[in-house]
């Protein structure tokens, strides 16, 4: 959202922190208290899968990952406010956070495009937006690379991944498809809001690699800490 749109929207719908719901200035994404309380965890995470508890295997198709936050407490509230459509600030906040880390700490990396993990048409109609695309859009703007949303697609499935058992999850993941396209030599970022087992984003990476992608970098706002 641009500056003018944000200011005008605040006149009708006063801006709130997505993590604690306190009122904040129209030009802020979260409140200062929540910003200071949120700690990054990517420094101690696996650089390949991006999680504190490594989930890498020989079937991993991502070359590198960045997952800066842990999905708990304030971060969880921020993600849920984004998913529910109550407040999209956290998507912009985490997109800027990811892009900042990449520019400052990974300047050697170069990319040709970024793609959000796709949402099924039914889910998109229900929600009205793809939360992964909001995060990806901020990264695309900061890194000055194209945001591509028409290559990876997802067919309609029974339910959200969160509520499915293992076999249903596998069917849900294989519902992600790729349009016939030549990605030979392309360096691609694939973006999601939360990584749990990594199976969804790994499915996307596999499809991209099969279409010729040279490297696939996974980025997500938060990851769960597996026990």
C-alpha positions as CSV (number, residue, x, y, z in Angstrom):
1,X,0.0,0.0,0.0
2,X,1.4,3.4,-1.0
3,X,1.8,6.3,1.4
4,X,-1.2,8.3,0.3
5,X,-3.5,5.2,0.3
6,X,-2.3,4.3,3.8
7,X,-3.0,7.8,5.1
8,X,-6.5,7.9,3.7
9,X,-7.3,4.4,4.9
10,X,-6.3,5.4,8.4
11,X,-9.0,8.2,8.4
12,X,-11.7,5.5,8.1
13,X,-10.0,2.5,9.6
14,X,-7.4,3.6,12.2
15,X,-4.2,1.7,11.9
16,X,-3.5,-1.1,14.5
17,X,-0.6,-3.2,15.3
18,X,-1.1,-6.7,13.8
19,X,0.5,-8.4,16.9
20,X,-1.2,-6.7,19.9
21,X,-4.0,-4.7,18.2
22,X,-3.0,-1.4,19.8
23,X,-3.6,1.7,17.8
24,X,-0.4,2.9,15.9
25,X,0.5,5.8,13.6
26,X,-0.8,5.6,10.1
27,X,2.7,5.1,8.6
28,X,3.8,2.3,11.0
29,X,3.4,-1.4,10.4
30,X,3.6,-2.6,14.0
31,X,4.0,-0.9,17.3
32,X,7.4,-0.2,18.8
33,X,6.9,-2.5,21.8
34,X,6.1,-5.5,19.6
35,X,8.9,-4.7,17.2
36,X,11.4,-4.6,20.1
37,X,10.0,-7.9,21.5
38,X,10.2,-9.9,18.3
39,X,13.5,-11.7,18.0
40,X,15.0,-13.1,14.8
41,X,16.1,-16.8,14.9
42,X,17.6,-17.3,11.4
43,X,21.1,-16.8,12.8
44,X,20.8,-20.3,14.5
45,X,18.8,-22.0,11.9
46,X,19.9,-24.4,9.1
47,X,20.8,-22.3,6.1
48,X,19.3,-24.9,3.7
49,X,15.9,-25.6,5.2
50,X,15.7,-22.4,7.2
51,X,14.5,-24.0,10.4
52,X,16.0,-24.3,13.9
53,X,15.3,-28.0,13.9
54,X,16.8,-29.1,10.6
55,X,14.4,-31.0,8.3
56,X,16.7,-31.4,5.4
57,X,16.7,-34.7,3.5
58,X,18.0,-36.1,0.2
59,X,14.6,-35.0,-1.2
60,X,15.2,-31.4,-0.4
61,X,15.0,-29.2,-3.6
62,X,15.6,-25.8,-2.0
63,X,19.2,-24.7,-2.3
64,X,19.0,-22.2,0.6
65,X,16.3,-20.8,2.9
66,X,15.7,-17.8,5.1
67,X,13.0,-18.0,7.8
68,X,13.7,-15.1,10.2
69,X,11.0,-15.6,12.9
70,X,9.6,-18.3,15.0
71,X,5.9,-19.0,14.7
72,X,4.8,-18.3,18.3
73,X,3.4,-15.5,20.6
74,X,3.5,-12.1,18.9
75,X,4.7,-13.5,15.5
76,X,1.8,-16.1,15.5
77,X,-0.7,-13.3,16.2
78,X,0.8,-11.2,13.4
79,X,0.6,-14.1,10.9
80,X,-3.0,-15.0,12.0
81,X,-4.1,-11.4,11.6
82,X,-2.7,-11.5,8.0
83,X,-4.3,-14.9,7.2
84,X,-7.7,-13.7,8.5
85,X,-7.5,-10.5,6.5
86,X,-7.9,-8.4,9.6
87,X,-4.6,-6.7,9.2
88,X,-2.1,-7.1,6.3
89,X,0.6,-5.0,8.0
90,X,2.5,-8.1,9.1
91,X,2.9,-9.3,5.5
92,X,4.5,-6.0,4.6
93,X,6.6,-6.0,7.8
94,X,8.0,-9.5,7.3
95,X,8.6,-8.9,3.6
96,X,10.7,-5.8,4.4
97,X,12.5,-7.8,7.1
98,X,13.4,-10.7,4.8
99,X,14.5,-8.3,2.0
100,X,16.7,-6.3,4.5
101,X,18.4,-9.4,5.7
102,X,19.1,-10.6,2.2
103,X,20.5,-7.2,1.0
104,X,22.6,-6.7,4.1
105,X,23.8,-10.2,4.8
106,X,23.6,-12.1,1.5
107,X,24.6,-9.4,-1.1
108,X,26.3,-12.0,-3.2
109,X,23.0,-13.6,-4.1
110,X,21.2,-12.5,-7.3
111,X,17.7,-13.5,-8.4
112,X,15.6,-13.3,-11.6
113,X,12.2,-13.5,-10.0
114,X,10.1,-14.3,-6.9
115,X,7.0,-16.5,-6.7
116,X,4.5,-16.9,-3.9
117,X,3.3,-20.3,-2.9
118,X,0.0,-20.5,-4.8
119,X,-3.5,-20.6,-3.3
120,X,-6.3,-22.6,-4.8
121,X,-9.1,-20.6,-6.6
122,X,-11.6,-21.6,-3.9
123,X,-9.4,-20.4,-1.1
124,X,-8.6,-17.2,-3.0
125,X,-12.3,-16.4,-3.5
126,X,-12.9,-17.0,0.2
127,X,-10.0,-14.9,1.5
128,X,-9.7,-12.4,-1.4
129,X,-5.9,-12.4,-1.4
130,X,-2.9,-14.6,-1.1
131,X,-1.0,-13.8,2.1
132,X,2.3,-15.2,0.6
133,X,1.9,-12.8,-2.3
134,X,1.8,-9.8,0.1
135,X,5.1,-10.9,1.6
136,X,6.6,-11.7,-1.8
137,X,5.5,-8.3,-3.2
138,X,7.5,-6.5,-0.6
139,X,10.6,-8.6,-1.3
140,X,10.2,-8.1,-5.0
141,X,10.0,-4.3,-4.6
142,X,13.0,-4.1,-2.3
143,X,15.2,-6.4,-4.5
144,X,13.9,-4.9,-7.7
145,X,12.9,-8.2,-9.2
146,X,9.7,-9.3,-10.9
147,X,6.8,-10.8,-8.9
148,X,5.5,-13.8,-10.9
149,X,2.1,-15.2,-9.9
150,X,1.0,-17.2,-13.0
151,X,3.5,-20.1,-13.2
152,X,2.8,-22.1,-10.1
153,X,-0.9,-22.9,-9.6
154,X,-2.9,-24.9,-7.1
155,X,-6.0,-26.9,-7.8
156,X,-9.0,-26.8,-5.5
157,X,-8.7,-29.2,-2.6
158,X,-10.8,-30.2,0.4
159,X,-9.4,-28.0,3.1
160,X,-6.5,-25.9,4.4
161,X,-3.3,-27.8,5.0
162,X,-3.5,-27.0,8.7
163,X,-6.5,-29.2,9.3
164,X,-5.5,-32.3,7.2
165,X,-4.1,-35.6,8.2
166,X,-0.9,-37.0,6.6
167,X,-2.5,-38.6,3.5
168,X,-4.7,-35.6,2.9
169,X,-1.7,-33.3,3.2
170,X,0.1,-35.3,0.5
171,X,-2.9,-34.9,-1.8
172,X,-3.1,-31.2,-1.0
173,X,0.6,-30.8,-1.8
174,X,0.4,-32.6,-5.1
175,X,-2.5,-30.3,-6.1
176,X,0.3,-27.7,-6.7
177,X,1.1,-27.7,-10.4
178,X,3.3,-25.7,-12.8
179,X,2.3,-24.3,-16.1
180,X,4.5,-25.4,-19.0
181,X,7.3,-22.9,-19.0
182,X,11.0,-22.8,-19.6
183,X,12.9,-21.6,-16.5
184,X,16.3,-22.8,-17.7
185,X,19.0,-21.0,-15.7
186,X,16.6,-18.9,-13.6
187,X,17.4,-18.1,-10.0
188,X,14.1,-18.0,-8.2
189,X,12.8,-17.1,-4.7
190,X,9.8,-19.1,-3.6
191,X,7.9,-17.4,-0.7
192,X,5.4,-18.5,1.9
193,X,4.1,-17.1,5.2
194,X,4.9,-20.1,7.5
195,X,7.0,-23.2,7.1
196,X,6.2,-26.3,9.2
197,X,7.4,-29.5,7.6
198,X,8.6,-27.8,4.5
199,X,6.7,-30.1,2.2
200,X,4.7,-27.4,0.4
201,X,7.6,-25.1,-0.4
202,X,9.7,-28.2,-1.3
203,X,7.0,-29.3,-3.8
204,X,7.2,-25.9,-5.4
205,X,11.0,-26.0,-5.5
206,X,10.9,-29.4,-7.1
207,X,8.5,-28.3,-9.9
208,X,10.7,-25.2,-10.6
209,X,13.9,-27.3,-10.7
210,X,12.1,-29.8,-13.1
211,X,11.3,-26.8,-15.3
212,X,15.0,-25.8,-15.5
213,X,15.5,-23.4,-12.6
214,X,19.2,-23.2,-11.6
215,X,18.6,-22.3,-8.0
216,X,15.6,-22.0,-5.7
217,X,15.8,-19.9,-2.6
218,X,13.0,-20.4,0.0
219,X,11.8,-17.4,2.1
220,X,9.1,-17.4,4.7
221,X,8.1,-15.1,7.5
222,X,8.1,-17.7,10.2
223,X,8.8,-21.3,10.9
224,X,7.6,-23.7,13.6
225,X,10.0,-25.2,16.0
226,X,9.5,-28.9,15.8
227,X,9.8,-31.0,18.9
